[in-house]
Structures are given as structure tokens and as C-alpha cells.
Amino acid sequence: MTVPYNADITKLYNIYGLDSFASALGAANPEEDFVEAYAIQAVTESSPQFKLRLTIDPKGARTVITVNDPDRNSNKFGCVHDLLAP
């Protein structure tokens, strides 16, 4: 697991792009990952048009990651979706 301590560009890319944590803060521990997934899903459901994009440029290969893309962490966001349903 990649943790966000002193995260450089490569570590951030791994956290958001490869490891698929909800956020860099979520990479620190499972509880925080759940809380971050819940918060991101709540914002996404309340404002579906809002896109939280993070641009990372590891080794000159610019990557744009949409943090609240439902396909990015469908298992994680699906888990918290039921908690947000009315």
C-alpha cells in the first residue's frame, strides 16, 4: 500500500491511478478510505455534473484522473451508495 507521507508525484499517481484509493488521505488507513469514499460519493450524488479532476504529471506523462468517476472505484462507491440512499 502506498501512503501519502511526503508524497511526490509518483506516489500520488500510484495512490489515485494504480491503487485506486478514494483519496491520498484514504491511503493512510482503511477507515479514512471509507470516509473519503463516502464524502466523494455524497458530493457526486448531490451534484452529478460536478467532476473532481486531479492532474498528475509523473515522468512527463500527464494524466488527468476524475476522482469521483463511478467507474474508477465502483466497488468502493457502490458500498457507500446504499448508506446515502433515502
The first five atom37 places (N, CA, C, CB, O) and aatype in JSON, in Angstrom:
{
  "aatype": [12, 16, 19, 14, 18, 2, 0, 3, 9, 16, 11, 10, 18, 2, 9, 18, 7, 10, 3, 15, 13, 0, 15, 0, 10, 7, 0, 0, 2, 14, 6, 6, 3, 13, 19, 6, 0, 18, 0, 9, 5, 0, 19, 16, 6, 15, 15, 14, 5, 13, 11, 10, 1, 10, 16, 9, 3, 14, 11, 7, 0, 1, 16, 19, 9, 16, 19, 2, 3, 14, 3, 1, 2, 15, 2, 11, 13, 7, 4, 19, 8, 3, 10, 10, 0, 14],
  "atom_mask": [
    [1, 1, 1, 1, 1],
    [1, 1, 1, 1, 1],
    [1, 1, 1, 1, 1],
    [1, 1, 1, 1, 1],
    [1, 1, 1, 1, 1],
    [1, 1, 1, 1, 1],
    [1, 1, 1, 1, 1],
    [1, 1, 1, 1, 1],
    [1, 1, 1, 1, 1],
    [1, 1, 1, 1, 1],
    [1, 1, 1, 1, 1],
    [1, 1, 1, 1, 1],
    [1, 1, 1, 1, 1],
    [1, 1, 1, 1, 1],
    [1, 1, 1, 1, 1],
    [1, 1, 1, 1, 1],
    [1, 1, 1, 0, 1],
    [1, 1, 1, 1, 1],
    [1, 1, 1, 1, 1],
    [1, 1, 1, 1, 1],
    [1, 1, 1, 1, 1],
    [1, 1, 1, 1, 1],
    [1, 1, 1, 1, 1],
    [1, 1, 1, 1, 1],
    [1, 1, 1, 1, 1],
    [1, 1, 1, 0, 1],
    [1, 1, 1, 1, 1],
    [1, 1, 1, 1, 1],
    [1, 1, 1, 1, 1],
    [1, 1, 1, 1, 1],
    [1, 1, 1, 1, 1],
    [1, 1, 1, 1, 1],
    [1, 1, 1, 1, 1],
    [1, 1, 1, 1, 1],
    [1, 1, 1, 1, 1],
    [1, 1, 1, 1, 1],
    [1, 1, 1, 1, 1],
    [1, 1, 1, 1, 1],
    [1, 1, 1, 1, 1],
    [1, 1, 1, 1, 1],
    [1, 1, 1, 1, 1],
    [1, 1, 1, 1, 1],
    [1, 1, 1, 1, 1],
    [1, 1, 1, 1, 1],
    [1, 1, 1, 1, 1],
    [1, 1, 1, 1, 1],
    [1, 1, 1, 1, 1],
    [1, 1, 1, 1, 1],
    [1, 1, 1, 1, 1],
    [1, 1, 1, 1, 1],
    [1, 1, 1, 1, 1],
    [1, 1, 1, 1, 1],
    [1, 1, 1, 1, 1],
    [1, 1, 1, 1, 1],
    [1, 1, 1, 1, 1],
    [1, 1, 1, 1, 1],
    [1, 1, 1, 1, 1],
    [1, 1, 1, 1, 1],
    [1, 1, 1, 1, 1],
    [1, 1, 1, 0, 1],
    [1, 1, 1, 1, 1],
    [1, 1, 1, 1, 1],
    [1, 1, 1, 1, 1],
    [1, 1, 1, 1, 1],
    [1, 1, 1, 1, 1],
    [1, 1, 1, 1, 1],
    [1, 1, 1, 1, 1],
    [1, 1, 1, 1, 1],
    [1, 1, 1, 1, 1],
    [1, 1, 1, 1, 1],
    [1, 1, 1, 1, 1],
    [1, 1, 1, 1, 1],
    [1, 1, 1, 1, 1],
    [1, 1, 1, 1, 1],
    [1, 1, 1, 1, 1],
    [1, 1, 1, 1, 1],
    [1, 1, 1, 1, 1],
    [1, 1, 1, 0, 1],
    [1, 1, 1, 1, 1],
    [1, 1, 1, 1, 1],
    [1, 1, 1, 1, 1],
    [1, 1, 1, 1, 1],
    [1, 1, 1, 1, 1],
    [1, 1, 1, 1, 1],
    [1, 1, 1, 1, 1],
    [1, 1, 1, 1, 1]
  ],
  "atom_positions": [
    [[0.84, -1.18, 0.0], [0.0, 0.0, 0.0], [0.89, 1.24, 0.0], [-0.96, 0.0, 1.22], [1.87, 1.32, 0.74]],
    [[0.53, 2.2, -0.83], [1.24, 3.47, -0.89], [0.61, 4.43, 0.1], [1.23, 4.06, -2.33], [-0.61, 4.61, 0.09]],
    [[1.41, 5.05, 0.94], [0.87, 6.01, 1.9], [1.22, 7.42, 1.47], [1.4, 5.73, 3.32], [2.2, 7.63, 0.76]],
    [[0.42, 8.4, 1.89], [0.62, 9.77, 1.4], [1.74, 10.55, 2.07], [-0.62, 10.51, 1.55], [1.93, 11.72, 1.75]],
    [[2.49, 9.95, 3.0], [3.53, 10.68, 3.69], [4.58, 11.16, 2.7], [4.17, 9.82, 4.79], [5.14, 10.37, 1.94]],
    [[4.84, 12.46, 2.72], [5.83, 13.05, 1.8], [5.6, 12.6, 0.36], [7.24, 12.67, 2.24], [6.55, 12.3, -0.36]],
    [[4.35, 12.55, -0.04], [4.01, 12.04, -1.37], [4.54, 12.95, -2.47], [2.49, 11.88, -1.51], [4.25, 14.15, -2.5]],
    [[5.3, 12.36, -3.36], [5.75, 13.08, -4.54], [4.78, 12.73, -5.68], [7.24, 12.71, -4.91], [3.76, 12.07, -5.46]],
    [[5.09, 13.18, -6.86], [4.18, 12.97, -7.99], [3.96, 11.49, -8.26], [4.74, 13.66, -9.24], [2.84, 11.07, -8.53]],
    [[5.01, 10.7, -8.19], [4.87, 9.27, -8.47], [4.0, 8.58, -7.43], [6.24, 8.61, -8.52], [3.17, 7.74, -7.78]],
    [[4.18, 8.92, -6.15], [3.34, 8.32, -5.11], [1.88, 8.73, -5.28], [3.85, 8.74, -3.71], [0.99, 7.9, -5.11]],
    [[1.63, 10.0, -5.62], [0.24, 10.43, -5.84], [-0.37, 9.7, -7.03], [0.18, 11.95, -6.08], [-1.53, 9.3, -6.99]],
    [[0.41, 9.52, -8.08], [-0.09, 8.77, -9.24], [-0.47, 7.35, -8.84], [0.97, 8.75, -10.37], [-1.51, 6.85, -9.25]],
    [[0.38, 6.71, -8.04], [0.08, 5.35, -7.59], [-1.17, 5.31, -6.72], [1.27, 4.77, -6.82], [-1.99, 4.41, -6.85]],
    [[-1.31, 6.28, -5.83], [-2.47, 6.31, -4.93], [-3.76, 6.48, -5.72], [-2.33, 7.45, -3.91], [-4.72, 5.73, -5.52]],
    [[-3.8, 7.45, -6.62], [-5.03, 7.74, -7.35], [-5.22, 6.88, -8.59], [-5.05, 9.18, -7.74], [-6.34, 6.54, -8.94]],
    [[-4.12, 6.53, -9.25], [-4.24, 5.84, -10.52], [-4.13, 4.33, -10.45], [0.0, 0.0, 0.0], [-4.88, 3.63, -11.11]],
    [[-3.21, 3.84, -9.66], [-2.97, 2.4, -9.63], [-3.63, 1.72, -8.44], [-1.5, 2.13, -9.6], [-4.27, 0.68, -8.6]],
    [[-3.47, 2.29, -7.25], [-4.01, 1.66, -6.05], [-5.5, 1.9, -5.88], [-3.27, 2.16, -4.84], [-6.16, 1.16, -5.14]],
    [[-6.03, 2.9, -6.53], [-7.45, 3.23, -6.51], [-8.01, 3.51, -5.11], [-8.23, 2.11, -7.13], [-9.1, 3.06, -4.76]],
    [[-7.24, 4.25, -4.34], [-7.79, 4.73, -3.08], [-8.73, 5.88, -3.39], [-6.66, 5.16, -2.09], [-8.58, 6.53, -4.42]],
    [[-9.68, 6.13, -2.53], [-10.61, 7.24, -2.75], [-9.85, 8.56, -2.81], [-11.67, 7.29, -1.64], [-10.19, 9.44, -3.61]],
    [[-8.84, 8.7, -1.97], [-8.04, 9.92, -1.94], [-6.68, 9.58, -1.34], [-8.76, 11.06, -1.12], [-6.46, 8.48, -0.83]],
    [[-5.76, 10.54, -1.41], [-4.45, 10.33, -0.8], [-4.59, 10.15, 0.71], [-3.5, 11.5, -1.12], [-3.86, 9.36, 1.31]],
    [[-5.5, 10.88, 1.31], [-5.74, 10.72, 2.75], [-6.27, 9.31, 3.04], [-6.73, 11.79, 3.26], [-5.93, 8.71, 4.06]],
    [[-7.1, 8.8, 2.16], [-7.64, 7.46, 2.32], [-6.59, 6.37, 2.25], [0.0, 0.0, 0.0], [-6.8, 5.27, 2.76]],
    [[-5.46, 6.66, 1.61], [-4.39, 5.67, 1.52], [-3.73, 5.43, 2.87], [-3.35, 6.12, 0.51], [-3.01, 4.44, 3.04]],
    [[-3.96, 6.3, 3.82], [-3.32, 6.19, 5.13], [-3.89, 5.03, 5.96], [-3.48, 7.48, 5.9], [-3.14, 4.37, 6.68]],
    [[-5.2, 4.79, 5.86], [-5.79, 3.68, 6.59], [-7.18, 3.36, 6.04], [-5.87, 4.0, 8.1], [-7.79, 4.22, 5.4]],
    [[-7.69, 2.15, 6.26], [-8.96, 1.73, 5.7], [-10.16, 2.58, 6.16], [-9.21, 0.3, 6.04], [-11.08, 2.83, 5.39]],
    [[-10.14, 3.01, 7.42], [-11.24, 3.82, 7.92], [-11.33, 5.15, 7.18], [-11.09, 4.05, 9.42], [-12.41, 5.59, 6.8]],
    [[-10.18, 5.77, 6.97], [-10.15, 7.05, 6.26], [-10.55, 6.86, 4.8], [-8.76, 7.69, 6.36], [-11.19, 7.73, 4.21]],
    [[-10.18, 5.74, 4.21], [-10.56, 5.45, 2.84], [-12.08, 5.36, 2.73], [-9.89, 4.13, 2.35], [-12.67, 5.87, 1.77]],
    [[-12.72, 4.72, 3.72], [-14.18, 4.62, 3.72], [-14.81, 6.0, 3.85], [-14.65, 3.72, 4.87], [-15.74, 6.33, 3.12]],
    [[-14.29, 6.81, 4.77], [-14.84, 8.16, 4.98], [-14.68, 9.0, 3.72], [-14.14, 8.85, 6.18], [-15.61, 9.71, 3.33]],
    [[-13.51, 8.92, 3.08], [-13.28, 9.68, 1.85], [-14.19, 9.2, 0.73], [-11.8, 9.57, 1.42], [-14.73, 10.02, -0.01]],
    [[-14.38, 7.9, 0.6], [-15.28, 7.36, -0.42], [-16.71, 7.85, -0.17], [-15.24, 5.8, -0.44], [-17.41, 8.22, -1.11]],
    [[-17.13, 7.84, 1.09], [-18.47, 8.32, 1.45], [-18.63, 9.79, 1.07], [-18.72, 8.12, 2.96], [-19.64, 10.18, 0.48]],
    [[-17.65, 10.61, 1.42], [-17.73, 12.05, 1.13], [-17.75, 12.31, -0.38], [-16.54, 12.79, 1.77], [-18.55, 13.12, -0.86]],
    [[-16.9, 11.63, -1.11], [-16.86, 11.83, -2.57], [-18.17, 11.37, -3.19], [-15.67, 11.07, -3.2], [-18.7, 12.04, -4.08]],
    [[-18.7, 10.24, -2.75], [-19.96, 9.75, -3.3], [-21.12, 10.68, -2.94], [-20.26, 8.33, -2.79], [-22.01, 10.89, -3.76]],
    [[-21.13, 11.25, -1.75], [-22.19, 12.18, -1.34], [-22.18, 13.42, -2.24], [-22.02, 12.6, 0.14], [-23.24, 13.87, -2.68]],
    [[-21.01, 13.96, -2.51], [-20.9, 15.13, -3.39], [-21.34, 14.76, -4.8], [-19.46, 15.68, -3.4], [-22.04, 15.53, -5.45]],
    [[-20.93, 13.6, -5.27], [-21.27, 13.16, -6.63], [-22.77, 12.98, -6.79], [-20.55, 11.85, -6.96], [-23.34, 13.39, -7.8]],
    [[-23.42, 12.38, -5.8], [-24.87, 12.16, -5.9], [-25.65, 13.46, -5.76], [-25.32, 11.18, -4.83], [-26.72, 13.59, -6.36]],
    [[-25.15, 14.4, -5.0], [-25.87, 15.66, -4.83], [-25.65, 16.6, -6.02], [-25.44, 16.35, -3.55], [-26.5, 17.44, -6.3]],
    [[-24.53, 16.47, -6.7], [-24.21, 17.31, -7.86], [-23.56, 16.45, -8.94], [-23.27, 18.5, -7.46], [-22.34, 16.49, -9.11]],
    [[-24.36, 15.67, -9.68], [-23.79, 14.74, -10.66], [-22.94, 15.41, -11.73], [-24.89, 13.97, -11.32], [-22.05, 14.78, -12.3]],
    [[-23.2, 16.67, -12.02], [-22.44, 17.37, -13.04], [-21.05, 17.77, -12.56], [-23.19, 18.59, -13.51], [-20.18, 18.08, -13.38]],
    [[-20.82, 17.77, -11.26], [-19.52, 18.16, -10.69], [-18.5, 17.06, -10.92], [-19.66, 18.46, -9.18], [-18.76, 15.89, -10.6]],
    [[-17.35, 17.41, -11.46], [-16.27, 16.46, -11.68], [-15.04, 16.95, -10.93], [-15.96, 16.29, -13.19], [-14.55, 18.05, -11.17]],
    [[-14.54, 16.12, -10.05], [-13.34, 16.42, -9.28], [-12.16, 15.82, -10.03], [-13.43, 15.86, -7.81], [-11.95, 14.61, -10.0]],
    [[-11.4, 16.67, -10.7], [-10.29, 16.19, -11.53], [-8.96, 16.53, -10.89], [-10.37, 16.78, -12.94], [-8.77, 17.62, -10.35]],
    [[-8.05, 15.6, -10.97], [-6.71, 15.74, -10.44], [-5.74, 15.48, -11.59], [-6.45, 14.77, -9.23], [-5.77, 14.42, -12.22]],
    [[-4.88, 16.45, -11.87], [-3.88, 16.29, -12.93], [-2.55, 15.94, -12.3], [-3.77, 17.58, -13.79], [-2.03, 16.68, -11.46]],
    [[-2.0, 14.81, -12.72], [-0.73, 14.34, -12.21], [0.2, 14.16, -13.42], [-0.88, 13.01, -11.39], [-0.22, 13.65, -14.46]],
    [[1.43, 14.57, -13.26], [2.38, 14.53, -14.37], [3.63, 13.73, -14.0], [2.77, 15.95, -14.79], [4.72, 14.29, -13.89]],
    [[3.47, 12.39, -13.8], [4.66, 11.61, -13.45], [5.54, 11.38, -14.67], [4.26, 10.27, -12.81], [5.06, 10.89, -15.7]],
    [[6.78, 11.72, -14.56], [7.76, 11.47, -15.62], [7.32, 12.05, -16.96], [8.01, 9.97, -15.76], [7.58, 11.46, -18.01]],
    [[6.66, 13.19, -16.94], [6.26, 13.86, -18.17], [5.06, 13.27, -18.88], [0.0, 0.0, 0.0], [4.72, 13.71, -19.98]],
    [[4.4, 12.29, -18.28], [3.22, 11.68, -18.89], [1.98, 12.2, -18.17], [3.3, 10.11, -18.82], [1.51, 11.58, -17.22]],
    [[1.47, 13.32, -18.62], [0.34, 13.98, -17.95], [-0.88, 13.07, -17.9], [0.0, 15.3, -18.66], [-1.32, 12.54, -18.92]],
    [[-1.42, 12.91, -16.71], [-2.6, 12.08, -16.5], [-3.64, 12.9, -15.76], [-2.24, 10.78, -15.72], [-3.33, 13.54, -14.75]],
    [[-4.87, 12.86, -16.25], [-5.98, 13.51, -15.57], [-6.87, 12.41, -15.02], [-6.77, 14.47, -16.54], [-7.39, 11.58, -15.77]],
    [[-7.04, 12.41, -13.71], [-7.88, 11.41, -13.05], [-9.12, 12.11, -12.51], [-7.09, 10.68, -11.9], [-9.01, 13.09, -11.78]],
    [[-10.28, 11.6, -12.88], [-11.53, 12.11, -12.32], [-11.79, 11.31, -11.05], [-12.73, 11.99, -13.34], [-12.19, 10.15, -11.11]],
    [[-11.56, 11.94, -9.92], [-11.61, 11.26, -8.63], [-13.0, 10.71, -8.34], [-11.2, 12.21, -7.51], [-13.12, 9.64, -7.75]],
    [[-14.05, 11.41, -8.76], [-15.4, 10.94, -8.47], [-16.04, 10.22, -9.65], [-16.27, 12.1, -8.05], [-17.27, 10.17, -9.75]],
    [[-15.24, 9.67, -10.54], [-15.75, 8.85, -11.64], [-16.28, 7.54, -11.07], [-14.65, 8.58, -12.72], [-15.53, 6.82, -10.41]],
    [[-17.55, 7.21, -11.32], [-18.11, 5.99, -10.72], [-17.39, 4.72, -11.17], [-19.57, 5.89, -11.08], [-17.38, 3.73, -10.44]],
    [[-16.8, 4.74, -12.34], [-16.09, 3.55, -12.81], [-14.73, 3.38, -12.15], [-15.91, 3.61, -14.32], [-14.19, 2.27, -12.1]],
    [[-14.18, 4.47, -11.63], [-12.85, 4.43, -11.03], [-12.81, 3.53, -9.79], [-12.4, 5.83, -10.66], [-11.89, 2.73, -9.64]],
    [[-13.75, 3.66, -8.93], [-13.82, 2.87, -7.7], [-15.24, 2.34, -7.5], [-13.4, 3.72, -6.47], [-15.83, 2.52, -6.44]],
    [[-15.77, 1.7, -8.51], [-17.17, 1.28, -8.45], [-17.47, 0.4, -7.24], [-17.53, 0.54, -9.71], [-18.54, 0.52, -6.64]],
    [[-16.55, -0.48, -6.86], [-16.79, -1.32, -5.69], [-16.83, -0.5, -4.4], [-15.72, -2.4, -5.58], [-17.64, -0.76, -3.52]],
    [[-15.95, 0.49, -4.31], [-15.88, 1.33, -3.11], [-17.08, 2.26, -3.03], [-14.58, 2.13, -3.1], [-17.71, 2.38, -1.98]],
    [[-17.4, 2.93, -4.15], [-18.51, 3.86, -4.16], [-19.85, 3.12, -4.07], [-18.47, 4.73, -5.42], [-20.81, 3.64, -3.49]],
    [[-19.91, 1.93, -4.63], [-21.12, 1.13, -4.54], [-21.43, 0.74, -3.1], [0.0, 0.0, 0.0], [-22.59, 0.66, -2.71]],
    [[-20.39, 0.52, -2.32], [-20.55, 0.16, -0.92], [-21.18, 1.29, -0.11], [-19.2, -0.21, -0.32], [-22.04, 1.05, 0.74]],
    [[-20.76, 2.51, -0.37], [-21.3, 3.63, 0.4], [-22.6, 4.18, -0.2], [-20.27, 4.75, 0.49], [-23.33, 4.92, 0.46]],
    [[-22.89, 3.82, -1.45], [-24.11, 4.31, -2.1], [-25.36, 3.92, -1.29], [-24.22, 3.76, -3.53], [-26.26, 4.73, -1.12]],
    [[-25.4, 2.69, -0.81], [-26.56, 2.23, -0.05], [-26.73, 3.02, 1.25], [-26.43, 0.75, 0.26], [-27.85, 3.15, 1.74]],
    [[-25.66, 3.53, 1.8], [-25.75, 4.32, 3.02], [-26.31, 5.72, 2.75], [-24.37, 4.44, 3.65], [-26.84, 6.36, 3.65]],
    [[-26.2, 6.17, 1.49], [-26.68, 7.52, 1.14], [-28.11, 7.51, 0.6], [-25.76, 8.15, 0.1], [-28.76, 8.55, 0.52]],
    [[-28.61, 6.33, 0.24], [-29.95, 6.23, -0.34], [-31.01, 6.66, 0.68], [-30.24, 4.79, -0.84], [-30.9, 6.34, 1.87]],
    [[-32.03, 7.38, 0.21], [-33.08, 7.84, 1.13], [-33.93, 6.71, 1.66], [-33.98, 8.84, 0.44], [-34.85, 6.95, 2.45]]
  ]
}
